[in-house]
Every structure is written in C-alpha cells, then in structure tokens.
Amino acid sequence: LIHPQVLTDFADYNDFIEVAEDTVAELDLGGVLQVASFHPAYQFADTEADDVSNATNRSPFPTLHLIREESIDRAVAAFPEAELIYQTNIATLQQLGAEGWAELQRACQADAAGPAAEG
C-alpha cells in the first residue's frame, strides 16, 4: 500500500505502523500476514537520521507492504540464513558511505529519466 499524500511525517507514520500491526493481531491474522514498513525518512531506533543504514527501509513514498507469512516461509526455506540479507544490505550501504549511496541514487534517477532528460 503506497500512500504518497498521507503519513509523510515519519513520527506519525511510525505511530500508524503500530496501529496496522495491532489490526493484524485483532483480525487474528498474526501468522498469516506481516507488515513491513518503508518511508522516505525511515530511521531505525538506534541510528542517527543521516545514518546510511536507514536506507534499507527507505522508499520514495510511505509504504506498507503486507506480506503473507507463507511467502516468508518459502523465502526462508530457499535462503535459510535470511537475516544475512538484511545484514549484507547494511554492510554494503556502510561500505558505500553516504556519498556513495547518494551517487548511486543519482545514477538510478538519471537512468529512470531516460535519454530525454540527458539531452
């Protein structure tokens, strides 16, 4: 669920995540659905706002990804050490550093704009 016009403030968004997770529980969908969250200003509790590791959960717009637990189970079966994906992503971002990450984003945006933007 991508919602570009609402919950643009990360603190408000973070509060809403709790509501979404509580709703999953109230509907007895725990073990069926999981909520993954992404936001342009995503910040892990133990980081500074400009910490590059926050980029693992950043997105262009506030986004709630409703994931079926069975999909997660299949992914874990295919990649038993699934936590390594997250850890590798953070290590890669830390290796890139803030400037390297910014350069990669600029390159992606230029590619997305296509040849018309270059001319």
Jmol script that loads the backbone (N, CA, C; Angstrom):
load data "model"
ATOM      1  N   LEU A   1       0.846  -1.154   0.000  1.00  0.00           N
ATOM      2  CA  LEU A   1       0.000   0.000   0.000  1.00  0.00           C
ATOM      3  C   LEU A   1       0.900   1.228   0.000  1.00  0.00           C
ATOM      4  N   ILE A   2       0.913   1.943  -1.100  1.00  0.00           N
ATOM      5  CA  ILE A   2       1.733   3.142  -1.236  1.00  0.00           C
ATOM      6  C   ILE A   2       0.825   4.343  -1.058  1.00  0.00           C
ATOM      7  N   HIS A   3       1.187   5.227  -0.157  1.00  0.00           N
ATOM      8  CA  HIS A   3       0.316   6.369   0.128  1.00  0.00           C
ATOM      9  C   HIS A   3       1.148   7.651   0.166  1.00  0.00           C
ATOM     10  N   PRO A   4       1.373   8.260  -1.006  1.00  0.00           N
ATOM     11  CA  PRO A   4       2.251   9.432  -1.095  1.00  0.00           C
ATOM     12  C   PRO A   4       1.718  10.696  -0.435  1.00  0.00           C
ATOM     13  N   GLN A   5       0.431  10.793  -0.195  1.00  0.00           N
ATOM     14  CA  GLN A   5      -0.143  12.028   0.344  1.00  0.00           C
ATOM     15  C   GLN A   5      -0.469  11.970   1.833  1.00  0.00           C
ATOM     16  N   VAL A   6      -0.265  10.839   2.467  1.00  0.00           N
ATOM     17  CA  VAL A   6      -0.574  10.725   3.895  1.00  0.00           C
ATOM     18  C   VAL A   6       0.628  10.171   4.651  1.00  0.00           C
ATOM     19  N   LEU A   7       0.661  10.457   5.936  1.00  0.00           N
ATOM     20  CA  LEU A   7       1.714   9.961   6.825  1.00  0.00           C
ATOM     21  C   LEU A   7       3.117  10.305   6.324  1.00  0.00           C
ATOM     22  N   THR A   8       3.258  11.513   5.809  1.00  0.00           N
ATOM     23  CA  THR A   8       4.564  11.938   5.306  1.00  0.00           C
ATOM     24  C   THR A   8       5.544  12.227   6.443  1.00  0.00           C
ATOM     25  N   ASP A   9       5.022  12.550   7.633  1.00  0.00           N
ATOM     26  CA  ASP A   9       5.874  12.738   8.800  1.00  0.00           C
ATOM     27  C   ASP A   9       6.223  11.360   9.367  1.00  0.00           C
ATOM     28  N   PHE A  10       7.516  11.079   9.528  1.00  0.00           N
ATOM     29  CA  PHE A  10       7.924   9.738   9.948  1.00  0.00           C
ATOM     30  C   PHE A  10       7.396   9.368  11.330  1.00  0.00           C
ATOM     31  N   ALA A  11       7.348  10.311  12.257  1.00  0.00           N
ATOM     32  CA  ALA A  11       6.834  10.003  13.600  1.00  0.00           C
ATOM     33  C   ALA A  11       5.368   9.570  13.527  1.00  0.00           C
ATOM     34  N   ASP A  12       4.571  10.276  12.739  1.00  0.00           N
ATOM     35  CA  ASP A  12       3.166   9.891  12.553  1.00  0.00           C
ATOM     36  C   ASP A  12       3.073   8.520  11.893  1.00  0.00           C
ATOM     37  N   TYR A  13       3.893   8.319  10.878  1.00  0.00           N
ATOM     38  CA  TYR A  13       3.917   7.042  10.162  1.00  0.00           C
ATOM     39  C   TYR A  13       4.279   5.909  11.123  1.00  0.00           C
ATOM     40  N   ASN A  14       5.298   6.134  11.926  1.00  0.00           N
ATOM     41  CA  ASN A  14       5.750   5.116  12.865  1.00  0.00           C
ATOM     42  C   ASN A  14       4.641   4.765  13.854  1.00  0.00           C
ATOM     43  N   ASP A  15       3.895   5.769  14.308  1.00  0.00           N
ATOM     44  CA  ASP A  15       2.746   5.508  15.183  1.00  0.00           C
ATOM     45  C   ASP A  15       1.699   4.665  14.461  1.00  0.00           C
ATOM     46  N   PHE A  16       1.498   4.952  13.180  1.00  0.00           N
ATOM     47  CA  PHE A  16       0.497   4.219  12.406  1.00  0.00           C
ATOM     48  C   PHE A  16       0.900   2.760  12.200  1.00  0.00           C
ATOM     49  N   ILE A  17       2.187   2.495  12.093  1.00  0.00           N
ATOM     50  CA  ILE A  17       2.649   1.110  11.941  1.00  0.00           C
ATOM     51  C   ILE A  17       2.147   0.272  13.112  1.00  0.00           C
ATOM     52  N   GLU A  18       2.206   0.836  14.303  1.00  0.00           N
ATOM     53  CA  GLU A  18       1.714   0.121  15.478  1.00  0.00           C
ATOM     54  C   GLU A  18       0.223  -0.183  15.332  1.00  0.00           C
ATOM     55  N   VAL A  19      -0.549   0.765  14.822  1.00  0.00           N
ATOM     56  CA  VAL A  19      -1.983   0.560  14.584  1.00  0.00           C
ATOM     57  C   VAL A  19      -2.181  -0.569  13.571  1.00  0.00           C
ATOM     58  N   ALA A  20      -1.398  -0.549  12.494  1.00  0.00           N
ATOM     59  CA  ALA A  20      -1.515  -1.584  11.458  1.00  0.00           C
ATOM     60  C   ALA A  20      -1.195  -2.961  12.036  1.00  0.00           C
ATOM     61  N   GLU A  21      -0.131  -3.054  12.823  1.00  0.00           N
ATOM     62  CA  GLU A  21       0.241  -4.338  13.417  1.00  0.00           C
ATOM     63  C   GLU A  21      -0.802  -4.802  14.434  1.00  0.00           C
ATOM     64  N   ASP A  22      -1.350  -3.869  15.210  1.00  0.00           N
ATOM     65  CA  ASP A  22      -2.418  -4.220  16.154  1.00  0.00           C
ATOM     66  C   ASP A  22      -3.654  -4.722  15.411  1.00  0.00           C
ATOM     67  N   THR A  23      -3.952  -4.117  14.274  1.00  0.00           N
ATOM     68  CA  THR A  23      -5.107  -4.535  13.473  1.00  0.00           C
ATOM     69  C   THR A  23      -4.919  -5.952  12.950  1.00  0.00           C
ATOM     70  N   VAL A  24      -3.719  -6.269  12.491  1.00  0.00           N
ATOM     71  CA  VAL A  24      -3.423  -7.639  12.050  1.00  0.00           C
ATOM     72  C   VAL A  24      -3.705  -8.610  13.200  1.00  0.00           C
ATOM     73  N   ALA A  25      -3.268  -8.272  14.393  1.00  0.00           N
ATOM     74  CA  ALA A  25      -3.495  -9.135  15.556  1.00  0.00           C
ATOM     75  C   ALA A  25      -4.978  -9.234  15.899  1.00  0.00           C
ATOM     76  N   GLU A  26      -5.685  -8.096  15.901  1.00  0.00           N
ATOM     77  CA  GLU A  26      -7.111  -8.087  16.237  1.00  0.00           C
ATOM     78  C   GLU A  26      -7.938  -8.906  15.254  1.00  0.00           C
ATOM     79  N   LEU A  27      -7.502  -8.961  14.008  1.00  0.00           N
ATOM     80  CA  LEU A  27      -8.214  -9.739  12.990  1.00  0.00           C
ATOM     81  C   LEU A  27      -7.755 -11.195  12.956  1.00  0.00           C
ATOM     82  N   ASP A  28      -6.976 -11.579  13.961  1.00  0.00           N
ATOM     83  CA  ASP A  28      -6.431 -12.939  14.045  1.00  0.00           C
ATOM     84  C   ASP A  28      -5.657 -13.324  12.791  1.00  0.00           C
ATOM     85  N   LEU A  29      -4.924 -12.363  12.242  1.00  0.00           N
ATOM     86  CA  LEU A  29      -4.119 -12.620  11.052  1.00  0.00           C
ATOM     87  C   LEU A  29      -2.632 -12.729  11.375  1.00  0.00           C
ATOM     88  N   GLY A  30      -2.311 -12.725  12.676  1.00  0.00           N
ATOM     89  CA  GLY A  30      -0.933 -12.985  13.075  1.00  0.00           C
ATOM     90  C   GLY A  30      -0.562 -14.383  12.611  1.00  0.00           C
ATOM     91  N   GLY A  31       0.596 -14.530  12.011  1.00  0.00           N
ATOM     92  CA  GLY A  31       0.981 -15.812  11.440  1.00  0.00           C
ATOM     93  C   GLY A  31       0.487 -15.985  10.019  1.00  0.00           C
ATOM     94  N   VAL A  32      -0.382 -15.082   9.566  1.00  0.00           N
ATOM     95  CA  VAL A  32      -0.884 -15.095   8.186  1.00  0.00           C
ATOM     96  C   VAL A  32      -0.291 -13.922   7.420  1.00  0.00           C
ATOM     97  N   LEU A  33      -0.365 -12.734   8.030  1.00  0.00           N
ATOM     98  CA  LEU A  33       0.168 -11.516   7.409  1.00  0.00           C
ATOM     99  C   LEU A  33       1.211 -10.881   8.309  1.00  0.00           C
ATOM    100  N   GLN A  34       2.142 -10.203   7.677  1.00  0.00           N
ATOM    101  CA  GLN A  34       3.145  -9.418   8.381  1.00  0.00           C
ATOM    102  C   GLN A  34       3.217  -8.056   7.701  1.00  0.00           C
ATOM    103  N   VAL A  35       3.438  -7.008   8.471  1.00  0.00           N
ATOM    104  CA  VAL A  35       3.537  -5.659   7.916  1.00  0.00           C
ATOM    105  C   VAL A  35       5.008  -5.259   7.868  1.00  0.00           C
ATOM    106  N   ALA A  36       5.484  -4.947   6.672  1.00  0.00           N
ATOM    107  CA  ALA A  36       6.832  -4.394   6.506  1.00  0.00           C
ATOM    108  C   ALA A  36       6.661  -2.927   6.148  1.00  0.00           C
ATOM    109  N   SER A  37       7.486  -2.079   6.732  1.00  0.00           N
ATOM    110  CA  SER A  37       7.282  -0.647   6.529  1.00  0.00           C
ATOM    111  C   SER A  37       8.478   0.017   5.865  1.00  0.00           C
ATOM    112  N   PHE A  38       8.164   0.973   5.000  1.00  0.00           N
ATOM    113  CA  PHE A  38       9.165   1.745   4.268  1.00  0.00           C
ATOM    114  C   PHE A  38       8.702   3.198   4.226  1.00  0.00           C
ATOM    115  N   HIS A  39       9.646   4.117   4.347  1.00  0.00           N
ATOM    116  CA  HIS A  39       9.302   5.542   4.400  1.00  0.00           C
ATOM    117  C   HIS A  39      10.507   6.355   3.924  1.00  0.00           C
ATOM    118  N   PRO A  40      10.273   7.497   3.279  1.00  0.00           N
ATOM    119  CA  PRO A  40      11.399   8.322   2.816  1.00  0.00           C
ATOM    120  C   PRO A  40      12.338   8.767   3.939  1.00  0.00           C
ATOM    121  N   ALA A  41      11.813   8.889   5.150  1.00  0.00           N
ATOM    122  CA  ALA A  41      12.632   9.341   6.280  1.00  0.00           C
ATOM    123  C   ALA A  41      12.838   8.227   7.306  1.00  0.00           C
ATOM    124  N   TYR A  42      12.750   6.973   6.866  1.00  0.00           N
ATOM    125  CA  TYR A  42      12.861   5.848   7.793  1.00  0.00           C
ATOM    126  C   TYR A  42      14.122   5.981   8.636  1.00  0.00           C
ATOM    127  N   GLN A  43      13.960   5.709   9.931  1.00  0.00           N
ATOM    128  CA  GLN A  43      15.100   5.762  10.840  1.00  0.00           C
ATOM    129  C   GLN A  43      14.958   4.663  11.877  1.00  0.00           C
ATOM    130  N   PHE A  44      15.944   3.772  11.928  1.00  0.00           N
ATOM    131  CA  PHE A  44      15.960   2.744  12.960  1.00  0.00           C
ATOM    132  C   PHE A  44      16.180   3.411  14.314  1.00  0.00           C
ATOM    133  N   ALA A  45      15.639   2.819  15.353  1.00  0.00           N
ATOM    134  CA  ALA A  45      15.676   3.411  16.691  1.00  0.00           C
ATOM    135  C   ALA A  45      17.097   3.689  17.179  1.00  0.00           C
ATOM    136  N   ASP A  46      18.041   2.865  16.781  1.00  0.00           N
ATOM    137  CA  ASP A  46      19.403   3.007  17.300  1.00  0.00           C
ATOM    138  C   ASP A  46      20.338   3.764  16.358  1.00  0.00           C
ATOM    139  N   THR A  47      19.787   4.574  15.446  1.00  0.00           N
ATOM    140  CA  THR A  47      20.625   5.287  14.481  1.00  0.00           C
ATOM    141  C   THR A  47      20.331   6.783  14.483  1.00  0.00           C
ATOM    142  N   GLU A  48      21.242   7.523  13.879  1.00  0.00           N
ATOM    143  CA  GLU A  48      21.020   8.940  13.606  1.00  0.00           C
ATOM    144  C   GLU A  48      20.243   9.036  12.297  1.00  0.00           C
ATOM    145  N   ALA A  49      19.556  10.142  12.078  1.00  0.00           N
ATOM    146  CA  ALA A  49      18.733  10.306  10.873  1.00  0.00           C
ATOM    147  C   ALA A  49      19.546  10.157   9.592  1.00  0.00           C
ATOM    148  N   ASP A  50      20.808  10.587   9.609  1.00  0.00           N
ATOM    149  CA  ASP A  50      21.617  10.538   8.390  1.00  0.00           C
ATOM    150  C   ASP A  50      22.447   9.260   8.262  1.00  0.00           C
ATOM    151  N   ASP A  51      22.220   8.288   9.146  1.00  0.00           N
ATOM    152  CA  ASP A  51      22.942   7.016   9.063  1.00  0.00           C
ATOM    153  C   ASP A  51      22.521   6.291   7.791  1.00  0.00           C
ATOM    154  N   VAL A  52      23.493   5.929   6.975  1.00  0.00           N
ATOM    155  CA  VAL A  52      23.201   5.326   5.677  1.00  0.00           C
ATOM    156  C   VAL A  52      22.466   3.990   5.809  1.00  0.00           C
ATOM    157  N   SER A  53      22.590   3.306   6.942  1.00  0.00           N
ATOM    158  CA  SER A  53      21.900   2.023   7.108  1.00  0.00           C
ATOM    159  C   SER A  53      20.379   2.176   7.101  1.00  0.00           C
ATOM    160  N   ASN A  54      19.880   3.376   7.389  1.00  0.00           N
ATOM    161  CA  ASN A  54      18.436   3.613   7.328  1.00  0.00           C
ATOM    162  C   ASN A  54      17.891   3.427   5.914  1.00  0.00           C
ATOM    163  N   ALA A  55      18.755   3.528   4.920  1.00  0.00           N
ATOM    164  CA  ALA A  55      18.317   3.419   3.523  1.00  0.00           C
ATOM    165  C   ALA A  55      17.716   2.057   3.204  1.00  0.00           C
ATOM    166  N   THR A  56      18.010   1.035   4.012  1.00  0.00           N
ATOM    167  CA  THR A  56      17.435  -0.284   3.738  1.00  0.00           C
ATOM    168  C   THR A  56      15.918  -0.280   3.831  1.00  0.00           C
ATOM    169  N   ASN A  57      15.360   0.660   4.582  1.00  0.00           N
ATOM    170  CA  ASN A  57      13.909   0.737   4.734  1.00  0.00           C
ATOM    171  C   ASN A  57      13.339   2.054   4.226  1.00  0.00           C
ATOM    172  N   ARG A  58      14.091   2.737   3.403  1.00  0.00           N
ATOM    173  CA  ARG A  58      13.592   3.986   2.820  1.00  0.00           C
ATOM    174  C   ARG A  58      12.987   3.703   1.460  1.00  0.00           C
ATOM    175  N   SER A  59      12.010   4.525   1.110  1.00  0.00           N
ATOM    176  CA  SER A  59      11.308   4.393  -0.162  1.00  0.00           C
ATOM    177  C   SER A  59      10.886   5.787  -0.604  1.00  0.00           C
ATOM    178  N   PRO A  60      10.523   5.943  -1.862  1.00  0.00           N
ATOM    179  CA  PRO A  60      10.113   7.280  -2.323  1.00  0.00           C
ATOM    180  C   PRO A  60       8.877   7.816  -1.601  1.00  0.00           C
ATOM    181  N   PHE A  61       7.979   6.919  -1.201  1.00  0.00           N
ATOM    182  CA  PHE A  61       6.737   7.309  -0.532  1.00  0.00           C
ATOM    183  C   PHE A  61       6.505   6.400   0.674  1.00  0.00           C
ATOM    184  N   PRO A  62       5.711   6.860   1.655  1.00  0.00           N
ATOM    185  CA  PRO A  62       5.338   5.974   2.752  1.00  0.00           C
ATOM    186  C   PRO A  62       4.647   4.722   2.189  1.00  0.00           C
ATOM    187  N   THR A  63       5.111   3.563   2.636  1.00  0.00           N
ATOM    188  CA  THR A  63       4.628   2.305   2.071  1.00  0.00           C
ATOM    189  C   THR A  63       4.456   1.260   3.166  1.00  0.00           C
ATOM    190  N   LEU A  64       3.326   0.581   3.132  1.00  0.00           N
ATOM    191  CA  LEU A  64       3.104  -0.591   3.974  1.00  0.00           C
ATOM    192  C   LEU A  64       3.076  -1.802   3.052  1.00  0.00           C
ATOM    193  N   HIS A  65       3.946  -2.734   3.298  1.00  0.00           N
ATOM    194  CA  HIS A  65       3.992  -3.948   2.494  1.00  0.00           C
ATOM    195  C   HIS A  65       3.377  -5.063   3.334  1.00  0.00           C
ATOM    196  N   LEU A  66       2.228  -5.553   2.880  1.00  0.00           N
ATOM    197  CA  LEU A  66       1.569  -6.662   3.562  1.00  0.00           C
ATOM    198  C   LEU A  66       2.100  -7.951   2.953  1.00  0.00           C
ATOM    199  N   ILE A  67       2.798  -8.715   3.760  1.00  0.00           N
ATOM    200  CA  ILE A  67       3.457  -9.927   3.279  1.00  0.00           C
ATOM    201  C   ILE A  67       2.762 -11.138   3.881  1.00  0.00           C
ATOM    202  N   ARG A  68       2.477 -12.108   3.047  1.00  0.00           N
ATOM    203  CA  ARG A  68       1.924 -13.367   3.553  1.00  0.00           C
ATOM    204  C   ARG A  68       3.047 -14.141   4.237  1.00  0.00           C
ATOM    205  N   GLU A  69       2.768 -14.622   5.420  1.00  0.00           N
ATOM    206  CA  GLU A  69       3.763 -15.394   6.165  1.00  0.00           C
ATOM    207  C   GLU A  69       4.233 -16.609   5.364  1.00  0.00           C
ATOM    208  N   GLU A  70       3.334 -17.205   4.578  1.00  0.00           N
ATOM    209  CA  GLU A  70       3.737 -18.372   3.782  1.00  0.00           C
ATOM    210  C   GLU A  70       4.786 -17.980   2.748  1.00  0.00           C
ATOM    211  N   SER A  71       4.733 -16.752   2.266  1.00  0.00           N
ATOM    212  CA  SER A  71       5.761 -16.276   1.333  1.00  0.00           C
ATOM    213  C   SER A  71       7.101 -16.144   2.049  1.00  0.00           C
ATOM    214  N   ILE A  72       7.053 -15.678   3.280  1.00  0.00           N
ATOM    215  CA  ILE A  72       8.282 -15.571   4.073  1.00  0.00           C
ATOM    216  C   ILE A  72       8.841 -16.961   4.344  1.00  0.00           C
ATOM    217  N   ASP A  73       7.961 -17.903   4.662  1.00  0.00           N
ATOM    218  CA  ASP A  73       8.396 -19.277   4.911  1.00  0.00           C
ATOM    219  C   ASP A  73       9.099 -19.864   3.693  1.00  0.00           C
ATOM    220  N   ARG A  74       8.544 -19.616   2.507  1.00  0.00           N
ATOM    221  CA  ARG A  74       9.177 -20.117   1.276  1.00  0.00           C
ATOM    222  C   ARG A  74      10.539 -19.463   1.055  1.00  0.00           C
ATOM    223  N   ALA A  75      10.616 -18.171   1.320  1.00  0.00           N
ATOM    224  CA  ALA A  75      11.886 -17.461   1.144  1.00  0.00           C
ATOM    225  C   ALA A  75      12.939 -17.985   2.119  1.00  0.00           C
ATOM    226  N   VAL A  76      12.542 -18.232   3.353  1.00  0.00           N
ATOM    227  CA  VAL A  76      13.482 -18.747   4.349  1.00  0.00           C
ATOM    228  C   VAL A  76      13.923 -20.163   3.986  1.00  0.00           C
ATOM    229  N   ALA A  77      13.008 -20.954   3.429  1.00  0.00           N
ATOM    230  CA  ALA A  77      13.380 -22.305   3.000  1.00  0.00           C
ATOM    231  C   ALA A  77      14.415 -22.248   1.880  1.00  0.00           C
ATOM    232  N   ALA A  78      14.274 -21.263   0.999  1.00  0.00           N
ATOM    233  CA  ALA A  78      15.212 -21.124  -0.115  1.00  0.00           C
ATOM    234  C   ALA A  78      16.530 -20.495   0.337  1.00  0.00           C
ATOM    235  N   PHE A  79      16.465 -19.685   1.376  1.00  0.00           N
ATOM    236  CA  PHE A  79      17.650 -18.993   1.883  1.00  0.00           C
ATOM    237  C   PHE A  79      17.601 -19.065   3.406  1.00  0.00           C
ATOM    238  N   PRO A  80      18.043 -20.198   3.983  1.00  0.00           N
ATOM    239  CA  PRO A  80      17.864 -20.455   5.412  1.00  0.00           C
ATOM    240  C   PRO A  80      18.430 -19.375   6.343  1.00  0.00           C
ATOM    241  N   GLU A  81      19.450 -18.675   5.927  1.00  0.00           N
ATOM    242  CA  GLU A  81      20.023 -17.628   6.774  1.00  0.00           C
ATOM    243  C   GLU A  81      19.550 -16.265   6.280  1.00  0.00           C
ATOM    244  N   ALA A  82      18.228 -16.093   6.259  1.00  0.00           N
ATOM    245  CA  ALA A  82      17.616 -14.886   5.693  1.00  0.00           C
ATOM    246  C   ALA A  82      18.100 -13.606   6.364  1.00  0.00           C
ATOM    247  N   GLU A  83      18.448 -13.660   7.644  1.00  0.00           N
ATOM    248  CA  GLU A  83      18.928 -12.448   8.319  1.00  0.00           C
ATOM    249  C   GLU A  83      20.214 -11.919   7.695  1.00  0.00           C
ATOM    250  N   LEU A  84      20.935 -12.784   6.985  1.00  0.00           N
ATOM    251  CA  LEU A  84      22.157 -12.334   6.311  1.00  0.00           C
ATOM    252  C   LEU A  84      21.852 -11.343   5.191  1.00  0.00           C
ATOM    253  N   ILE A  85      20.664 -11.429   4.607  1.00  0.00           N
ATOM    254  CA  ILE A  85      20.286 -10.481   3.550  1.00  0.00           C
ATOM    255  C   ILE A  85      20.276  -9.076   4.130  1.00  0.00           C
ATOM    256  N   TYR A  86      19.587  -8.909   5.226  1.00  0.00           N
ATOM    257  CA  TYR A  86      19.495  -7.611   5.902  1.00  0.00           C
ATOM    258  C   TYR A  86      20.884  -7.132   6.336  1.00  0.00           C
ATOM    259  N   GLN A  87      21.642  -8.026   6.948  1.00  0.00           N
ATOM    260  CA  GLN A  87      22.977  -7.660   7.423  1.00  0.00           C
ATOM    261  C   GLN A  87      23.900  -7.282   6.266  1.00  0.00           C
ATOM    262  N   THR A  88      23.807  -8.016   5.170  1.00  0.00           N
ATOM    263  CA  THR A  88      24.626  -7.713   3.994  1.00  0.00           C
ATOM    264  C   THR A  88      24.226  -6.382   3.386  1.00  0.00           C
ATOM    265  N   ASN A  89      22.926  -6.109   3.340  1.00  0.00           N
ATOM    266  CA  ASN A  89      22.466  -4.820   2.808  1.00  0.00           C
ATOM    267  C   ASN A  89      23.037  -3.660   3.617  1.00  0.00           C
ATOM    268  N   ILE A  90      22.989  -3.767   4.927  1.00  0.00           N
ATOM    269  CA  ILE A  90      23.526  -2.695   5.775  1.00  0.00           C
ATOM    270  C   ILE A  90      25.037  -2.581   5.601  1.00  0.00           C
ATOM    271  N   ALA A  91      25.733  -3.706   5.567  1.00  0.00           N
ATOM    272  CA  ALA A  91      27.191  -3.670   5.387  1.00  0.00           C
ATOM    273  C   ALA A  91      27.553  -3.028   4.050  1.00  0.00           C
ATOM    274  N   THR A  92      26.792  -3.345   3.008  1.00  0.00           N
ATOM    275  CA  THR A  92      27.043  -2.754   1.690  1.00  0.00           C
ATOM    276  C   THR A  92      26.836  -1.248   1.724  1.00  0.00           C
ATOM    277  N   LEU A  93      25.759  -0.807   2.354  1.00  0.00           N
ATOM    278  CA  LEU A  93      25.499   0.633   2.469  1.00  0.00           C
ATOM    279  C   LEU A  93      26.587   1.333   3.277  1.00  0.00           C
ATOM    280  N   GLN A  94      27.023   0.711   4.348  1.00  0.00           N
ATOM    281  CA  GLN A  94      28.075   1.320   5.162  1.00  0.00           C
ATOM    282  C   GLN A  94      29.383   1.409   4.379  1.00  0.00           C
ATOM    283  N   GLN A  95      29.635   0.409   3.551  1.00  0.00           N
ATOM    284  CA  GLN A  95      30.834   0.427   2.714  1.00  0.00           C
ATOM    285  C   GLN A  95      30.742   1.531   1.664  1.00  0.00           C
ATOM    286  N   LEU A  96      29.565   1.718   1.087  1.00  0.00           N
ATOM    287  CA  LEU A  96      29.358   2.800   0.117  1.00  0.00           C
ATOM    288  C   LEU A  96      29.518   4.164   0.772  1.00  0.00           C
ATOM    289  N   GLY A  97      29.021   4.285   1.989  1.00  0.00           N
ATOM    290  CA  GLY A  97      29.023   5.569   2.680  1.00  0.00           C
ATOM    291  C   GLY A  97      27.923   6.463   2.135  1.00  0.00           C
ATOM    292  N   ALA A  98      27.697   7.570   2.815  1.00  0.00           N
ATOM    293  CA  ALA A  98      26.613   8.481   2.435  1.00  0.00           C
ATOM    294  C   ALA A  98      26.803   9.029   1.028  1.00  0.00           C
ATOM    295  N   GLU A  99      28.014   9.421   0.683  1.00  0.00           N
ATOM    296  CA  GLU A  99      28.249   9.994  -0.646  1.00  0.00           C
ATOM    297  C   GLU A  99      28.119   8.932  -1.741  1.00  0.00           C
ATOM    298  N   GLY A 100      28.615   7.740  -1.495  1.00  0.00           N
ATOM    299  CA  GLY A 100      28.478   6.656  -2.470  1.00  0.00           C
ATOM    300  C   GLY A 100      27.023   6.288  -2.701  1.00  0.00           C
ATOM    301  N   TRP A 101      26.236   6.267  -1.622  1.00  0.00           N
ATOM    302  CA  TRP A 101      24.810   5.978  -1.732  1.00  0.00           C
ATOM    303  C   TRP A 101      24.108   7.078  -2.513  1.00  0.00           C
ATOM    304  N   ALA A 102      24.450   8.327  -2.223  1.00  0.00           N
ATOM    305  CA  ALA A 102      23.842   9.456  -2.937  1.00  0.00           C
ATOM    306  C   ALA A 102      24.175   9.391  -4.427  1.00  0.00           C
ATOM    307  N   GLU A 103      25.399   9.027  -4.761  1.00  0.00           N
ATOM    308  CA  GLU A 103      25.802   8.914  -6.169  1.00  0.00           C
ATOM    309  C   GLU A 103      25.030   7.791  -6.860  1.00  0.00           C
ATOM    310  N   LEU A 104      24.863   6.681  -6.185  1.00  0.00           N
ATOM    311  CA  LEU A 104      24.097   5.566  -6.749  1.00  0.00           C
ATOM    312  C   LEU A 104      22.649   5.971  -6.992  1.00  0.00           C
ATOM    313  N   GLN A 105      22.067   6.718  -6.065  1.00  0.00           N
ATOM    314  CA  GLN A 105      20.694   7.199  -6.245  1.00  0.00           C
ATOM    315  C   GLN A 105      20.605   8.145  -7.444  1.00  0.00           C
ATOM    316  N   ARG A 106      21.564   9.043  -7.571  1.00  0.00           N
ATOM    317  CA  ARG A 106      21.560   9.967  -8.713  1.00  0.00           C
ATOM    318  C   ARG A 106      21.647   9.194 -10.028  1.00  0.00           C
ATOM    319  N   ALA A 107      22.487   8.181 -10.068  1.00  0.00           N
ATOM    320  CA  ALA A 107      22.630   7.377 -11.282  1.00  0.00           C
ATOM    321  C   ALA A 107      21.325   6.649 -11.614  1.00  0.00           C
ATOM    322  N   CYS A 108      20.671   6.114 -10.606  1.00  0.00           N
ATOM    323  CA  CYS A 108      19.390   5.423 -10.828  1.00  0.00           C
ATOM    324  C   CYS A 108      18.323   6.390 -11.327  1.00  0.00           C
ATOM    325  N   GLN A 109      18.279   7.576 -10.743  1.00  0.00           N
ATOM    326  CA  GLN A 109      17.295   8.572 -11.173  1.00  0.00           C
ATOM    327  C   GLN A 109      17.560   9.010 -12.606  1.00  0.00           C
ATOM    328  N   ALA A 110      18.819   9.150 -12.973  1.00  0.00           N
ATOM    329  CA  ALA A 110      19.159   9.525 -14.350  1.00  0.00           C
ATOM    330  C   ALA A 110      18.746   8.418 -15.313  1.00  0.00           C
ATOM    331  N   ASP A 111      18.991   7.161 -14.934  1.00  0.00           N
ATOM    332  CA  ASP A 111      18.577   6.036 -15.774  1.00  0.00           C
ATOM    333  C   ASP A 111      17.061   5.997 -15.918  1.00  0.00           C
ATOM    334  N   ALA A 112      16.345   6.248 -14.822  1.00  0.00           N
ATOM    335  CA  ALA A 112      14.882   6.219 -14.853  1.00  0.00           C
ATOM    336  C   ALA A 112      14.322   7.336 -15.722  1.00  0.00           C
ATOM    337  N   ALA A 113      15.000   8.476 -15.742  1.00  0.00           N
ATOM    338  CA  ALA A 113      14.535   9.611 -16.546  1.00  0.00           C
ATOM    339  C   ALA A 113      14.697   9.335 -18.036  1.00  0.00           C
ATOM    340  N   GLY A 114      15.635   8.479 -18.381  1.00  0.00           N
ATOM    341  CA  GLY A 114      15.830   8.103 -19.780  1.00  0.00           C
ATOM    342  C   GLY A 114      16.583   9.148 -20.578  1.00  0.00           C
ATOM    343  N   PRO A 115      16.738   8.883 -21.868  1.00  0.00           N
ATOM    344  CA  PRO A 115      17.530   9.744 -22.744  1.00  0.00           C
ATOM    345  C   PRO A 115      16.996  11.172 -22.864  1.00  0.00           C
ATOM    346  N   ALA A 116      15.706  11.379 -22.731  1.00  0.00           N
ATOM    347  CA  ALA A 116      15.132  12.718 -22.885  1.00  0.00           C
ATOM    348  C   ALA A 116      15.700  13.685 -21.847  1.00  0.00           C
ATOM    349  N   ALA A 117      15.982  13.185 -20.645  1.00  0.00           N
ATOM    350  CA  ALA A 117      16.497  14.044 -19.580  1.00  0.00           C
ATOM    351  C   ALA A 117      17.957  14.416 -19.815  1.00  0.00           C
ATOM    352  N   GLU A 118      18.667  13.603 -20.596  1.00  0.00           N
ATOM    353  CA  GLU A 118      20.082  13.854 -20.836  1.00  0.00           C
ATOM    354  C   GLU A 118      20.302  14.940 -21.874  1.00  0.00           C
ATOM    355  N   GLY A 119      19.372  15.094 -22.805  1.00  0.00           N
ATOM    356  CA  GLY A 119      19.568  15.974 -23.946  1.00  0.00           C
ATOM    357  C   GLY A 119      19.255  17.372 -23.688  1.00  0.00           C
TER     358      GLY A 119
END
end "model"
wireframe off; spacefill off
backbone 0.3
color backbone group
